[in-house]
Amino acid sequence: MKISLAKIAKVVGGNFKGNSEKIITGVAPFNEASADHITFADNKKLLKIF
């Protein structure tokens, strides 16, 4: 899978800050994600940890 952040934001009706052309190649948990993965935080505690 390869998709840009702009496309992801459009599909989910969201927004983000940064490079909209950044290509994402996969999904991973916070502790396993690399620079080309997207992850999910369901609470603010996760954002403070990473």
Backbone hydrogen bonds, N-H to C=O, Kabsch-Sander energy under -0.5 kcal/mol:
donor,donor_aa,acceptor,acceptor_aa,energy
3,I,24,I,-2.1
5,L,22,K,-1.8
6,A,20,S,-2.2
8,I,4,S,-2.0
9,A,5,L,-2.7
10,K,6,A,-2.0
11,V,7,K,-2.4
12,V,8,I,-2.3
13,G,9,A,-0.9
14,G,9,A,-2.2
20,S,18,G,-0.7
22,K,19,N,-1.5
24,I,3,I,-3.5
25,T,36,D,-3.3
26,G,36,D,-0.9
28,A,38,I,-2.0
32,E,29,P,-1.9
33,A,29,P,-1.4
33,A,30,F,-0.6
37,H,34,S,-1.8
38,I,26,G,-2.2
42,D,40,F,-0.5
46,L,43,N,-0.8
47,L,43,N,-0.8
48,K,44,K,-1.5
49,I,45,K,-1.5
50,F,46,L,-1.9
